Amino acid sequence: MRPDLCLENAGRRYGLRGPWVLRGVDLTVAPGRLVRVEGANGTGKSTLLRLLAGIDAPSEGRITGRPRTAYVPERFPPALPFTAVGYLTHLGTVHGLPRAAAARVAAEWLERLGAAAYAGTSMARLSKGSSQKVAVAQALLAEPELLVLDEAWTGLDSDARAELERAVAERTAAGGSVVFVDHDPLRLAGLPDATYTVRDGSLVERAVPGPPPSGPQVTVEVQGPPDGRLPDDVRRTVTSAEETAPGSHRLTVPAPHSDVLLRALLTARPPWHVVSVARQADAPGSRR
Ligand SMILES: Nc1ncnc2c1ncn2[C@@H]1O[C@H](COP(=O)(O)OP(=O)(O)OP(=O)(O)O)[C@@H](O)[C@H]1O
């Protein structure tokens, strides 16, 4: 089993005498966890995410248990001498995929994110939104154990935003961890296992739960073996699960995650029988 990623007494400052941006930070990210990081502008959220992503090192303290990690930075360098699909294929091979498989996965991600039409466009000529889709695709194509998302939804159209939410659900359902920063307080509302606020160089875990899940929910009635325990990837995807009779469960999931849940149920061993799928009305005050 993969170990937890741990920051122990981690501090970061820029320059030998620069002020400490982060100091004495302890944080554990276990496999399968979804973690939100928030805080006012300039408090050190991106600094923390760069440490977690492994592209920067703490000035003091240490990090242990590094998993296979992918990162969507706040600013993605678009002016690279590649086409979109060429760049993603190249990265796929860097992650160890054979070239043909890398090209296939690259094309699949561009398709999922609605950027297939730009596959052959040079990176330097991509719009900001398409460039952001490439930034997201490069992180997802290697199915990382830890996905670090720094404002990754910014600049995406609504279909791509929903697709990225689905991809987050897929990663956590598969036992991967996801750490994200997003300016929208309702992003993945109700789903994070933990939310931390960066304040005065420290990390404070938010004790109260975040806002309830926004947007439409889907209720899935399933039947499994009488003594059956819900598969791990199913439990990690749902917002609630209730056993209504021996072997019968009512599961609730945000609508964008319902196909991830259904796939997990249908591929479970032994298989689970999906009795019904019903979409509930939007929660009051929710938005897409
Ligand atoms: N490479 C760097 N060199 C020097 N100072 C830096 C560097 N990166 C960040 N800082 C400083 O560290 C502090 C925290 O920056 P950081 O980008 O981590 O904050 P943030 O919370 O992500 O901000 P924002 O919400 O504006 O994205 C800021 O004062 C910033 O100026």
The ligand as an SDF file (V2000), in Angstrom:
LIG
                    3D

 31 33  0  0  0  0  0  0  0  0999 V2000
    9.5480   32.6210   -6.8390 N   0  0  0  0  0  0  0  0  0  0  0  0
    9.3070   33.5340   -5.8990 C   0  0  0  0  0  0  0  0  0  0  0  0
   10.2760   34.4070   -5.5260 N   0  0  0  0  0  0  0  0  0  0  0  0
   10.0410   35.3300   -4.5630 C   0  0  0  0  0  0  0  0  0  0  0  0
    8.8830   35.4580   -3.8970 N   0  0  0  0  0  0  0  0  0  0  0  0
    7.8870   34.6150   -4.2350 C   0  0  0  0  0  0  0  0  0  0  0  0
    8.0440   33.6050   -5.2390 C   0  0  0  0  0  0  0  0  0  0  0  0
    6.8910   32.9190   -5.3380 N   0  0  0  0  0  0  0  0  0  0  0  0
    6.0450   33.4600   -4.4380 C   0  0  0  0  0  0  0  0  0  0  0  0
    6.6360   34.4660   -3.7770 N   0  0  0  0  0  0  0  0  0  0  0  0
    6.0380   35.2810   -2.7090 C   0  0  0  0  0  0  0  0  0  0  0  0
    5.5140   34.3920   -1.7360 O   0  0  0  0  0  0  0  0  0  0  0  0
    4.2620   34.8740   -1.2370 C   0  0  0  0  0  0  0  0  0  0  0  0
    3.1940   33.8020   -1.4590 C   0  0  0  0  0  0  0  0  0  0  0  0
    2.9960   33.6420   -2.8530 O   0  0  0  0  0  0  0  0  0  0  0  0
    2.0460   32.4970   -3.4450 P   0  0  0  0  0  0  0  0  0  0  0  0
    2.0020   32.6830   -4.9250 O   0  0  0  0  0  0  0  0  0  0  0  0
    2.4750   31.1920   -2.9130 O   0  0  0  0  0  0  0  0  0  0  0  0
    0.6480   32.9010   -2.7830 O   0  0  0  0  0  0  0  0  0  0  0  0
   -0.8330   32.5310   -3.2290 P   0  0  0  0  0  0  0  0  0  0  0  0
   -1.6150   32.4090   -1.9720 O   0  0  0  0  0  0  0  0  0  0  0  0
   -0.8240   31.3790   -4.1510 O   0  0  0  0  0  0  0  0  0  0  0  0
   -1.2460   33.8410   -4.0160 O   0  0  0  0  0  0  0  0  0  0  0  0
   -2.4270   34.0440   -5.1060 P   0  0  0  0  0  0  0  0  0  0  0  0
   -3.7150   33.8050   -4.3960 O   0  0  0  0  0  0  0  0  0  0  0  0
   -2.2810   35.4900   -5.4680 O   0  0  0  0  0  0  0  0  0  0  0  0
   -2.1650   33.1140   -6.2260 O   0  0  0  0  0  0  0  0  0  0  0  0
    3.9750   36.1800   -1.9680 C   0  0  0  0  0  0  0  0  0  0  0  0
    4.4010   37.2380   -1.1550 O   0  0  0  0  0  0  0  0  0  0  0  0
    4.8320   36.0860   -3.2070 C   0  0  0  0  0  0  0  0  0  0  0  0
    5.2380   37.3530   -3.6320 O   0  0  0  0  0  0  0  0  0  0  0  0
  1  2  1  0
  2  3  1  0
  2  7  2  0
  3  4  2  0
  4  5  1  0
  5  6  2  0
  6  7  1  0
  6 10  1  0
  7  8  1  0
  8  9  2  0
  9 10  1  0
 10 11  1  0
 11 12  1  0
 11 30  1  0
 12 13  1  0
 13 14  1  0
 13 28  1  0
 14 15  1  0
 15 16  1  0
 16 17  2  0
 16 18  1  0
 16 19  1  0
 19 20  1  0
 20 21  2  0
 20 22  1  0
 20 23  1  0
 23 24  1  0
 24 25  2  0
 24 26  1  0
 24 27  1  0
 28 29  1  0
 28 30  1  0
 30 31  1  0
M  END
$$$$
